[in-house]
Amino acid sequence: MIEFHLNSRSGLSPYQQLVQQVRHALRLGLLEEGDRLPTVKDVAKQMAVNPNTVLKAYRELEHDGLVAARPGVGTFVTRTLADGTLAAHGPLRKDLQRWLTKARLAGLDDESIEALFTSTFRDAAGEDVA
C-alpha cells in the first residue's frame, strides 16, 4: 500500500502532491491494478489535511481513469502507468542511490540535493541530443 508524505517546500498543493505520488507509484509498478488506496479518512488523518483535499486528489485520479471508487468498499487502482522499460532500469536506480549517498556525504541537505538535481535535469533537458 502507498504511504503518502507532504512537502511544504515542493511548490505543489497537498492534493497535487497526492496525485503525483499515486502517479509515480503507478509508473514505478509500486501500485498495480486491483490495489486499494488508503481511505480518505486515513490519509486525511495521517497527513493532517482536510478530507476534501484527499477527495479532490482521488477524484482527479478517477477522472484520469487510474482509480475507481467503490462506495463502502474503497478506492481501487484500475490502470497502471508502469512500462517495462522503466522497471528494467534497476541499475540506474542503484546509480542514483549511490549519487544521493555521495551528495549527503558532501554535506548537502535534502533541499540542496533537490535543487541540484532539478537544475541539472533542466539543463540536460534543454540540450540538443544528436
C-alpha atoms as a printed R data frame, in Angstrom:
    type eleno elety resid chain resno       x      y       z
1   ATOM     1    CA   MET     A     1   0.000  0.000   0.000
2   ATOM     2    CA   ILE     A     2   1.197  3.506  -0.757
3   ATOM     3    CA   GLU     A     3   2.248  5.744   2.091
4   ATOM     4    CA   PHE     A     4   1.806  9.450   1.389
5   ATOM     5    CA   HIS     A     5   4.012 12.298   2.538
6   ATOM     6    CA   LEU     A     6   3.702 16.047   2.060
7   ATOM     7    CA   ASN     A     7   6.498 18.509   1.372
8   ATOM     8    CA   SER     A     8   5.615 22.104   2.212
9   ATOM     9    CA   ARG     A     9   8.541 23.308   0.068
10  ATOM    10    CA   SER     A    10   7.523 21.463  -3.097
11  ATOM    11    CA   GLY     A    11   5.520 24.313  -4.589
12  ATOM    12    CA   LEU     A    12   2.615 21.917  -5.171
13  ATOM    13    CA   SER     A    13  -0.645 21.955  -3.259
14  ATOM    14    CA   PRO     A    14  -1.286 18.981  -0.975
15  ATOM    15    CA   TYR     A    15  -3.851 17.485  -3.350
16  ATOM    16    CA   GLN     A    16  -1.418 17.788  -6.290
17  ATOM    17    CA   GLN     A    17   1.277 16.058  -4.241
18  ATOM    18    CA   LEU     A    18  -1.086 13.161  -3.506
19  ATOM    19    CA   VAL     A    19  -1.964 12.827  -7.201
20  ATOM    20    CA   GLN     A    20   1.708 12.971  -8.166
21  ATOM    21    CA   GLN     A    21   2.662 10.321  -5.616
22  ATOM    22    CA   VAL     A    22  -0.011  7.918  -6.856
23  ATOM    23    CA   ARG     A    23   1.024  8.523 -10.470
24  ATOM    24    CA   HIS     A    24   4.687  7.892  -9.578
25  ATOM    25    CA   ALA     A    25   3.763  4.687  -7.729
26  ATOM    26    CA   LEU     A    26   1.760  3.554 -10.758
27  ATOM    27    CA   ARG     A    27   4.631  4.390 -13.109
28  ATOM    28    CA   LEU     A    28   7.193  2.550 -10.977
29  ATOM    29    CA   GLY     A    29   4.974 -0.506 -10.575
30  ATOM    30    CA   LEU     A    30   4.593  0.026  -6.824
31  ATOM    31    CA   LEU     A    31   0.822  0.103  -7.278
32  ATOM    32    CA   GLU     A    32  -0.907 -2.345  -9.591
33  ATOM    33    CA   GLU     A    33  -4.390 -2.945 -10.895
34  ATOM    34    CA   GLY     A    34  -6.684 -4.015  -8.088
35  ATOM    35    CA   ASP     A    35  -4.611 -2.439  -5.304
36  ATOM    36    CA   ARG     A    36  -6.634 -0.459  -2.788
37  ATOM    37    CA   LEU     A    37  -5.646  3.106  -1.933
38  ATOM    38    CA   PRO     A    38  -5.785  4.170   1.719
39  ATOM    39    CA   THR     A    39  -9.147  5.520   2.795
40  ATOM    40    CA   VAL     A    40  -9.803  9.231   2.548
41  ATOM    41    CA   LYS     A    41 -10.248  9.317   6.319
42  ATOM    42    CA   ASP     A    42  -6.924  7.575   6.968
43  ATOM    43    CA   VAL     A    43  -4.967  9.818   4.570
44  ATOM    44    CA   ALA     A    44  -6.586 12.976   5.939
45  ATOM    45    CA   LYS     A    45  -5.705 11.944   9.491
46  ATOM    46    CA   GLN     A    46  -2.138 10.849   8.647
47  ATOM    47    CA   MET     A    47  -1.396 13.990   6.591
48  ATOM    48    CA   ALA     A    48  -3.344 16.381   8.834
49  ATOM    49    CA   VAL     A    49  -5.278 17.707   5.841
50  ATOM    50    CA   ASN     A    50  -8.950 18.250   5.157
51  ATOM    51    CA   PRO     A    51 -10.675 15.124   3.827
52  ATOM    52    CA   ASN     A    52 -11.842 17.239   0.860
53  ATOM    53    CA   THR     A    53  -8.188 17.595  -0.163
54  ATOM    54    CA   VAL     A    54  -7.850 13.821  -0.394
55  ATOM    55    CA   LEU     A    55 -11.222 13.516  -2.135
56  ATOM    56    CA   LYS     A    56 -10.111 16.061  -4.727
57  ATOM    57    CA   ALA     A    57  -6.941 14.057  -5.418
58  ATOM    58    CA   TYR     A    58  -8.831 10.772  -5.663
59  ATOM    59    CA   ARG     A    59 -11.441 12.349  -7.965
60  ATOM    60    CA   GLU     A    60  -8.721 13.635 -10.293
61  ATOM    61    CA   LEU     A    61  -7.170 10.172 -10.422
62  ATOM    62    CA   GLU     A    62 -10.615  8.724 -11.093
63  ATOM    63    CA   HIS     A    63 -11.228 11.274 -13.858
64  ATOM    64    CA   ASP     A    64  -7.904 10.188 -15.412
65  ATOM    65    CA   GLY     A    65  -9.135  6.586 -15.382
66  ATOM    66    CA   LEU     A    66  -6.466  5.419 -12.944
67  ATOM    67    CA   VAL     A    67  -8.679  4.535  -9.985
68  ATOM    68    CA   ALA     A    68 -12.321  3.765  -9.288
69  ATOM    69    CA   ALA     A    69 -14.251  4.407  -6.105
70  ATOM    70    CA   ARG     A    70 -16.481  1.626  -4.851
71  ATOM    71    CA   PRO     A    71 -18.862  3.119  -2.296
72  ATOM    72    CA   GLY     A    72 -18.489  1.490   1.089
73  ATOM    73    CA   VAL     A    73 -15.512 -0.579  -0.090
74  ATOM    74    CA   GLY     A    74 -12.732  1.839  -1.062
75  ATOM    75    CA   THR     A    75 -10.806  3.279  -3.982
76  ATOM    76    CA   PHE     A    76  -9.006  0.814  -6.224
77  ATOM    77    CA   VAL     A    77  -6.387  1.087  -8.950
78  ATOM    78    CA   THR     A    78  -7.932  0.343 -12.337
79  ATOM    79    CA   ARG     A    79  -4.941  1.009 -14.569
80  ATOM    80    CA   THR     A    80  -1.206  1.156 -14.192
81  ATOM    81    CA   LEU     A    81   1.283  3.528 -15.788
82  ATOM    82    CA   ALA     A    82   4.209  1.127 -15.426
83  ATOM    83    CA   ASP     A    83   6.093  0.308 -18.533
84  ATOM    84    CA   GLY     A    84   8.573 -2.495 -18.827
85  ATOM    85    CA   THR     A    85  11.423 -0.213 -19.770
86  ATOM    86    CA   LEU     A    86  11.211  1.774 -16.534
87  ATOM    87    CA   ALA     A    87  11.074 -1.336 -14.368
88  ATOM    88    CA   ALA     A    88  14.122 -2.709 -16.195
89  ATOM    89    CA   HIS     A    89  16.263  0.222 -15.090
90  ATOM    90    CA   GLY     A    90  17.301 -1.150 -11.705
91  ATOM    91    CA   PRO     A    91  20.978 -0.343 -12.396
92  ATOM    92    CA   LEU     A    92  20.105  3.322 -12.999
93  ATOM    93    CA   ARG     A    93  18.225  3.403  -9.704
94  ATOM    94    CA   LYS     A    94  21.289  1.973  -7.931
95  ATOM    95    CA   ASP     A    95  23.490  4.615  -9.572
96  ATOM    96    CA   LEU     A    96  21.114  7.308  -8.401
97  ATOM    97    CA   GLN     A    97  21.133  5.887  -4.858
98  ATOM    98    CA   ARG     A    98  24.957  5.971  -4.883
99  ATOM    99    CA   TRP     A    99  24.866  9.566  -6.112
100 ATOM   100    CA   LEU     A   100  22.453 10.505  -3.311
101 ATOM   101    CA   THR     A   101  24.776  8.915  -0.762
102 ATOM   102    CA   LYS     A   102  27.706 10.920  -2.163
103 ATOM   103    CA   ALA     A   103  25.647 14.127  -2.053
104 ATOM   104    CA   ARG     A   104  24.745 13.542   1.602
105 ATOM   105    CA   LEU     A   105  28.373 12.721   2.466
106 ATOM   106    CA   ALA     A   106  29.327 16.008   0.796
107 ATOM   107    CA   GLY     A   107  27.076 17.756   3.318
108 ATOM   108    CA   LEU     A   108  24.085 18.540   1.119
109 ATOM   109    CA   ASP     A   109  20.667 18.540   2.769
110 ATOM   110    CA   ASP     A   110  17.502 17.322   1.026
111 ATOM   111    CA   GLU     A   111  16.577 20.767  -0.281
112 ATOM   112    CA   SER     A   112  20.062 21.312  -1.727
113 ATOM   113    CA   ILE     A   113  20.067 17.856  -3.328
114 ATOM   114    CA   GLU     A   114  16.678 18.528  -4.882
115 ATOM   115    CA   ALA     A   115  17.800 21.930  -6.188
116 ATOM   116    CA   LEU     A   116  20.980 20.460  -7.688
117 ATOM   117    CA   PHE     A   117  19.099 17.586  -9.302
118 ATOM   118    CA   THR     A   118  16.323 19.809 -10.682
119 ATOM   119    CA   SER     A   119  18.789 22.317 -12.082
120 ATOM   120    CA   THR     A   120  20.897 19.610 -13.706
121 ATOM   121    CA   PHE     A   121  17.793 17.845 -15.043
122 ATOM   122    CA   ARG     A   122  16.541 21.062 -16.635
123 ATOM   123    CA   ASP     A   123  19.959 21.822 -18.103
124 ATOM   124    CA   ALA     A   124  20.167 18.346 -19.617
125 ATOM   125    CA   ALA     A   125  16.617 18.534 -20.952
126 ATOM   126    CA   GLY     A   126  17.475 21.779 -22.739
127 ATOM   127    CA   GLU     A   127  20.469 20.253 -24.526
128 ATOM   128    CA   ASP     A   128  20.168 19.166 -28.115
129 ATOM   129    CA   VAL     A   129  20.839 15.464 -28.289
130 ATOM   130    CA   ALA     A   130  22.203 14.415 -31.664
